[in-house]
Amino acid sequence: MDKKRILLIASLSGSLINFRGDFIKSMVDQGFQVFAAAPEHPVDIQTKLKELGAIPVEFNLNRTGLNPIKDLQSIKELKALIKKHHIDLVFPYTVKPVIYGSIAANQCNVPVISLITGLGYAFTGLSTKARLLQRFNETLYKLSIRKNKVIVFQNKDDYQLFLDRKIISKNQKVAFVSGSGVNLNRFSFKEKQPSEHVSFLLVARLIKEKGIAFYMDAAKILKAKYPKTEFHLIGSPETSPSAISVDELNTLHKDGIIVFHGEQSNISEHLHNNDIFVLPSYYREGLPRTTLEACACGNPIITTDSVGCRESVKEGVNGFLIQPQNLEALIKPMEFFITHPEKIKEMGRNSRTYAEERFDVTIINNDLLQLIKAALKS
């Protein structure tokens, strides 16, 4: 019997390994033939995808901005991939792959399971441009996903927004997963040891919406009061209009206020080497992967009581939820851990327990596989 063929569509090649590598392996182990599509696969990513048992394929995608000609070309190329490889089911994630992949698949009469991984900049509503982009994306979502077999959400807030904006109807079949999951072996638990040298870590894209500027300001204030405390930051430079100035980060690093690491691949090592994970994001997240990894490694979490972020914290148990864009609200729990270092070990252990209960990638991938099998049967 021929293997069923799944087309996994991403907007960034690297995310197929970093965020979906375990999922690809699970599909391959279950007897599916997996085609992994993204714009421009570097040689190292191609090699890793093949090692997982997937077949890398490429299509053109204008990741940012609106260009109707290029967007139509993306749909055309995805339709060609679906037909050429006789795809049985399409599985897109992130905004443009979901929209264009769904349109292409529906035009080819191929079933789609789309994964909403967060609505990002367009749905923050913080600028005129964001509001215009939001309305445009709403229209495209309405046109593209109504016929999909299942729409998978990472949080209930995004689902409610889709209902409120009439992007989907209550009759639409939906499912929920706790983010992309975390590999509990790769991100192993390491118990924290109380110390007067309390250290904080933030890992994120270097854009304002991730709360980087608030973290920098908190570091300036707390470093002056508690000189032994460390404030670490990991992230690569961005070209976004809301990008954080790397020159400013380098200046703070030189002045000894923060430790700026730039882009890093060994995130688990940094999580083990630091005490508390901080993400003051007011970006419309799905469920941030970084907070899941921090939970798995045994770090208490400080993040915002906002869409996606709040899912990773049990208030007062494994961390604290704060009001978005509020410096005083951020400083308060950070200072709590500095003055009560003995709580780091307890809350860190609770983070690991929470990760095992809810964010284990094996559980999440099994849920997605069941959805795929059901969609193919029907």
C-alpha positions in Angstrom: 0.0 0.0 0.0 1.4 3.5 -1.0 2.3 5.8 1.8 0.1 8.8 2.4 1.9 12.0 1.4 1.9 15.0 3.7 3.0 18.5 2.6 4.2 20.5 5.6 4.5 24.2 4.7 6.6 26.7 6.6 7.7 30.3 6.0 11.2 29.7 7.3 13.3 26.7 6.5 14.9 26.6 9.9 11.6 26.3 11.7 11.0 22.9 10.1 13.9 21.7 12.2 13.7 23.9 15.3 9.9 23.8 15.8 8.7 20.8 13.7 11.6 18.4 13.7 10.1 16.0 16.3 6.7 16.3 14.4 8.3 15.3 11.1 10.0 12.3 12.7 6.7 11.3 14.3 5.0 11.4 10.9 7.7 9.4 9.2 7.7 6.8 12.0 3.9 6.5 11.5 4.5 5.6 7.8 3.8 8.9 6.2 5.9 10.3 3.4 6.6 13.9 4.4 7.4 16.7 2.0 8.8 19.7 3.9 8.3 23.0 2.0 9.8 26.4 2.6 11.5 29.2 0.7 15.2 28.5 0.1 16.5 25.4 2.0 20.1 25.9 3.0 22.3 22.9 2.5 22.5 22.1 6.2 18.7 22.3 6.6 18.2 20.0 3.6 20.6 17.5 5.1 18.8 17.6 8.5 15.4 17.2 6.9 16.7 14.2 4.9 18.1 12.7 8.1 14.6 12.9 9.6 13.2 11.1 6.6 11.6 14.1 4.9 11.9 15.3 1.4 12.8 19.0 1.2 10.9 21.1 -1.5 11.0 24.8 -2.2 8.6 27.5 -3.2 8.9 31.3 -3.5 7.4 33.4 -0.7 7.5 37.1 0.1 7.6 36.7 3.9 6.9 40.4 4.7 4.7 43.0 3.1 2.0 42.7 0.6 2.7 42.0 -3.1 -0.3 40.6 -4.9 1.8 39.4 -7.9 4.3 37.5 -5.7 1.5 36.2 -3.5 -0.4 34.8 -6.4 2.9 33.2 -7.6 3.3 31.5 -4.2 -0.2 30.0 -4.6 0.6 28.8 -8.1 3.9 27.2 -7.0 2.2 25.4 -4.0 -0.5 24.1 -6.4 2.2 22.7 -8.6 3.9 21.0 -5.7 0.7 19.4 -4.5 0.0 18.1 -8.0 3.6 17.0 -8.8 4.0 15.0 -5.6 0.4 13.7 -5.4 -0.1 15.1 -2.0 -2.8 13.6 0.2 -3.0 16.3 2.9 -1.5 19.7 3.4 -0.4 20.9 6.8 0.6 24.6 6.8 1.6 26.8 9.8 2.3 30.5 10.3 0.3 33.2 8.6 1.2 33.2 4.9 1.7 29.4 4.6 -1.7 28.9 6.2 -3.4 31.4 3.9 -1.7 30.5 0.6 -1.3 26.8 1.4 -5.0 26.5 2.2 -6.0 28.3 -1.0 -3.7 26.1 -3.1 -4.9 22.9 -1.5 -8.6 23.8 -1.7 -8.2 24.5 -5.4 -6.7 21.1 -5.8 -9.4 19.4 -3.7 -6.8 18.2 -1.1 -7.7 18.3 2.6 -6.0 20.8 4.9 -5.2 20.9 8.6 -4.0 24.4 9.4 -2.1 25.4 12.5 -2.5 28.9 13.9 0.8 29.5 15.7 0.0 33.1 16.8 -1.3 36.2 15.0 1.8 38.3 15.5 2.4 41.9 14.6 -0.7 42.4 12.4 -3.1 41.6 15.3 -1.4 43.8 17.9 -3.4 46.8 16.7 -0.6 49.1 18.0 -0.3 51.2 14.8 -2.3 52.2 11.8 -0.2 49.9 9.6 -0.9 47.0 12.0 -4.7 47.7 11.9 -4.8 47.9 8.1 -2.8 44.7 7.9 -5.1 43.0 10.4 -8.2 43.8 8.3 -6.4 42.5 5.2 -5.3 39.3 6.9 -8.8 38.7 8.3 -10.2 38.8 4.7 -7.6 36.4 3.5 -8.2 34.0 6.4 -11.9 34.1 5.6 -11.3 33.3 2.0 -8.7 30.5 2.7 -9.5 28.4 5.7 -13.3 28.0 5.8 -13.1 24.7 3.9 -10.2 23.2 5.9 -10.7 19.9 7.7 -9.5 21.2 11.0 -8.1 24.5 12.3 -5.7 23.9 15.2 -5.2 26.7 17.7 -2.5 27.1 20.4 -4.7 29.2 22.7 -8.4 29.9 23.3 -7.9 33.6 22.8 -7.0 33.3 19.1 -10.0 30.9 18.6 -12.4 33.4 20.2 -11.0 36.2 18.0 -11.6 34.2 14.9 -15.2 33.6 16.0 -15.7 37.3 17.0 -14.4 38.5 13.6 -16.4 35.9 11.8 -13.3 34.5 10.2 -14.7 31.0 11.1 -18.0 29.8 12.2 -18.9 27.8 15.3 -19.6 24.8 13.0 -16.0 24.8 11.9 -14.0 21.9 13.3 -11.2 23.1 15.5 -8.7 21.5 17.9 -6.2 22.9 20.5 -2.6 22.0 21.2 -0.2 23.5 23.8 2.2 25.1 21.4 4.7 23.2 19.4 5.7 21.2 22.4 9.1 20.7 23.9 11.4 17.7 23.7 11.9 16.9 27.4 15.1 14.9 26.8 16.7 17.6 24.7 15.6 20.3 27.2 16.5 18.3 30.4 15.8 19.4 33.9 18.5 20.9 36.1 17.6 21.9 39.6 18.5 25.5 40.5 20.8 26.1 43.5 20.1 29.2 45.6 22.7 32.0 45.2 23.1 35.7 45.8 24.2 35.9 42.1 20.7 35.7 40.7 20.6 35.7 36.9 17.8 36.4 34.5 17.5 35.4 30.8 15.4 36.6 27.9 15.5 34.8 24.6 13.5 36.4 21.8 13.5 38.2 18.5 15.0 41.6 19.0 11.9 43.7 18.4 10.0 46.1 20.7 6.9 44.0 20.8 8.8 41.2 22.7 9.3 43.6 25.6 13.1 43.9 25.1 13.1 47.6 25.9 11.3 47.0 29.2 13.8 44.3 30.1 16.7 46.7 29.4 15.1 49.4 31.5 14.5 46.9 34.4 18.1 45.8 34.2 19.4 49.4 34.5 17.3 50.0 37.6 17.9 46.6 39.3 21.6 46.5 38.5 22.2 49.8 40.3 20.4 48.4 43.4 21.7 44.8 43.2 25.1 44.9 41.5 25.7 41.1 41.7 22.5 40.3 39.7 23.0 39.4 36.0 20.7 40.1 33.1 21.3 38.0 30.0 19.8 38.5 26.5 19.9 36.2 23.5 18.6 37.2 20.1 19.8 38.0 16.6 19.6 41.5 14.9 16.3 42.3 13.1 15.5 44.5 10.1 11.9 45.0 11.3 10.7 48.7 11.7 10.4 47.9 15.5 13.9 46.4 15.7 15.9 47.1 18.9 19.1 48.9 18.3 22.1 46.5 18.5 24.4 49.4 19.2 22.3 50.2 22.3 22.5 46.6 23.4 26.3 46.5 22.8 26.6 49.7 24.9 24.7 48.2 27.8 26.8 45.1 27.5 30.0 47.2 27.6 28.7 49.0 30.6 28.1 45.7 32.4 24.3 46.2 32.7 23.3 43.3 30.5 25.1 40.3 29.0 24.3 40.4 25.3 25.0 37.0 23.7 23.6 37.7 20.2 22.3 34.7 18.4 22.9 31.3 20.1 22.0 27.7 19.2 22.7 26.1 22.6 19.6 27.5 24.4 19.3 24.7 26.9 22.8 25.4 28.1 21.9 29.0 28.7 18.7 28.1 30.5 20.6 25.7 32.8 23.2 28.4 33.5 20.6 31.1 34.4 17.9 31.2 37.0 14.8 32.9 35.8 13.4 33.2 32.3 11.7 36.5 31.4 9.5 37.3 28.4 7.7 40.7 28.7 6.0 40.3 25.3 3.0 42.2 24.2 3.3 40.6 20.7 0.2 38.4 19.9 1.9 35.0 20.6 0.6 31.6 19.9 2.4 29.9 22.8 6.0 31.0 22.9 8.4 28.1 22.4 11.0 29.7 24.6 8.8 29.7 27.7 8.1 26.0 27.1 11.8 25.2 26.9 12.5 27.3 30.0 9.8 25.3 31.9 11.3 22.0 30.8 14.8 23.1 32.0 13.4 24.1 35.4 13.4 27.9 35.2 10.7 29.9 36.9 8.9 32.2 34.4 8.1 35.9 34.4 5.9 36.8 31.4 2.9 38.9 30.5 -0.8 38.1 31.2 -1.5 38.3 27.5 -2.5 36.1 24.6 -0.3 33.0 24.4 2.1 34.0 27.1 -0.3 33.4 30.0 -0.6 29.7 29.0 2.9 28.9 30.3 2.5 30.1 33.9 0.6 29.0 36.9 0.5 32.2 38.9 2.6 31.9 42.0 3.4 28.3 41.3 6.0 28.3 38.6 6.3 32.0 38.0 4.4 35.3 37.7 2.1 37.0 35.1 2.5 40.7 34.7 0.6 43.5 33.0 2.0 44.1 29.5 4.1 47.3 28.8 4.4 48.1 32.5 7.9 48.6 33.8 7.0 48.6 37.5 5.0 45.4 37.0 8.1 43.7 35.5 10.5 44.9 38.2 8.4 43.7 41.1 8.7 39.9 40.4 12.3 40.2 39.3 13.1 41.9 42.6 11.1 39.2 44.4 13.4 36.5 43.1 16.5 38.6 43.8 15.4 39.0 47.5 14.0 35.5 47.8 16.4 33.3 45.9 15.2 30.2 47.8 12.0 30.4 45.8 13.8 29.8 42.5 14.5 26.1 43.2 10.8 25.4 44.2 9.2 27.3 41.3 11.8 25.9 38.9 10.8 22.3 39.9 7.1 23.3 39.4 8.0 24.5 35.9 9.4 21.1 35.0 6.3 19.3 36.4 4.1 21.6 34.4 6.1 20.9 31.2 5.8 17.2 31.7 2.0 17.4 32.3 1.2 19.8 29.4 4.0 20.6 27.0 5.6 17.2 26.2 6.2 17.2 22.5 5.3 13.5 22.3 1.8 14.2 23.6 1.3 17.2 21.2 2.6 15.4 18.2 0.3 12.4 19.0 -2.7 14.7 19.1 -1.7 16.1 15.7 -1.2 12.7 14.2 -4.6 11.6 15.3 -6.1 14.7 13.5 -4.2 13.8 10.3 -5.3 10.2 10.3 -9.0 11.2 10.9 -8.8 13.8 8.1 -7.4 11.3 5.7 -10.1 8.7 6.6 -12.9 11.2 6.0 
